[in-house]
């Protein structure tokens, strides 16, 4: 049928509707076939280079028009990108009104967003060489977009002449001079960098203890123990008396290391720079080049106005040392009940070793780690010749005698395993240098009531069943399935006895709890859960596997998972494909190293409790995976409109605005089917000991010789998932089974779901 409107192009539309239809047709006809564009020789227009896969060559789209839509939909978009991670309409390009030779890219409410590096963008005025990814760059399937719009040759020549080596140096000196004039350094501010204050989800319960002592300072550098500045400079700034506030050798070394590791793993801040950023709020706290240059300017000015000894004394008196202590005099009194004037080599090195993480690296909190860090400082002092080899040997052989008062105060930490994990996450979010500065208020997801129930439940299980069945340790993680927030985390029976966090640091074989990834992969590929599989033994990749232990004949997925039959899980994985099983596990948050081998299916590769518990949360959350996390918000306690009200402080980080931590990992259909299967495990399978009658779903797991005992389960209507591991640190066999973990899960979750605990506690 012929469209009559095109037969008479000169005819004017007679109605508003016909005018609208004509305009729509014009827009459709105007869609550009980019591959067919032929530009005049020498013509230069902005280009979008889209790299869809590593193997394919980038597609080039010349940008001749003023506005473009890009996405997966061929009917709605001018630039079509065939990728499942790309939304139907993912982003738009619009010519910049203020700079018509450039374009602005904007996110069109896409699912996975547009990113520059690790930062999600709403919009960005593009510059030549900008690289944008559709979705977080960590995604294997993330699409890379490069904007190509180089300046004309004549303009680049002018720029090079203006901004050559001498020009850049001149501009840098000018900029530093301006920053120099902005910040008065006489007298020194009275403030100093502060603590990291950590709250539970109620914003009232303080997790970390505080020292009750008053702040004390020593008047002269010579008042400190002579070993203290030696230890400090050996550890933090060996060229302190050589440089002028900035250490060019340290900067070059840090740049080299960071380039090799493709990230910020090493800083280059001198003692003077640390004083500059901790005392002067004008320097700022953002992790940018501008902040670093301001810090350099203030550091150089400090060196011009004050002696090296005065700057060093200021640092020793004011640096944050954890638990509300500022300066080494406070720390010496708190940890050793003596003045900083009287510190031995061992004690001075112990306190200096705390600087990278003063809330964790202290002898009352983690003695073994403290000794290890102390010995590194002592070795550095000996290498630089500030102490003799004999003095170093004697100091290494010394016991760290910690004040009983310090140990008592630190023992009052709420949820110590959870609290220690906070700083791991803090460093991951902010980087080592910024996290080290302090002056943060950290709002966490911890539910103190649930946490206490987890701690007492684990301790009771190990003290009763553990003695009978031969296991001495365990770990519990409880998450909110809707957000991935950690409600409770217990990494061992007694933190004072062992600071090793078995929920995070221990890599354990998950046994049959790993089978869910094979089942989910098969269901996603359209294999019905009612498909039957043989219970007979099988040989796969030269390994012989035994027949079913609790079933016989042919059984479907429901029975296979409920009875945890290895031979059935292996056959399902073979149909689904081992690579697809690995990919499914990774999609659902397993970050530990995996290998596409048959033994993977029955749990022979190691994972940690937190990550695999987070995977099960996606089944309860309609297939949406949320990264398990402990930090809700980070506030800058040095930047508040009302310092008596923490809620007026500037928000540095907010988890609910970090879209890369949330993704639709599997479809709702697959998630619901997996929940049906896992509910059968609890109703009439190996997980009967966990039964509560609340629609709970879960999976048991054991490893050879019952070394690892697991149960991971969730209650969909209560939006909670809990993973439990029991065993021994030395991998010795137990006399128990997964029923021990299921029994503990039952007792613990009964307490969590008591009527007295309404849903608001886990919202």
Helices and strands as residue ranges (DSSP letters): G 4-6, H 16-30, G 34-36, E 47-51, E 59-62, E 67-71, E 79-80, E 91-95, E 103-107, E 114-116, E 119-121, E 123-125, E 131-134, E 143-148, H 153-162, H 165-182, E 196-199, G 221-223, H 226-236, H 248-261, H 271-279, G 281-283, H 289-305, H 308-318, H 327-336, G 340-342, H 345-352, G 355-357, H 367-384, H 389-396, H 404-410, H 416-430, H 432-437, E 440-444, H 448-461, I 462-466, H 467-469, E 473-480, E 486-490, E 508-509, G 511-514, H 515-524, E 532-534, E 538-540, E 543-545, E 554-556, H 557-562, H 566-576, H 578-587, H 598-601, E 606-607, H 609-620, E 624-626, E 631-640, G 646-648, E 649-654, G 655-657, G 659-661, E 662-664, H 668-684, G 688-690, E 696-702, G 704-706, E 708-715, G 716-718, E 720-727, H 738-752, G 759-762
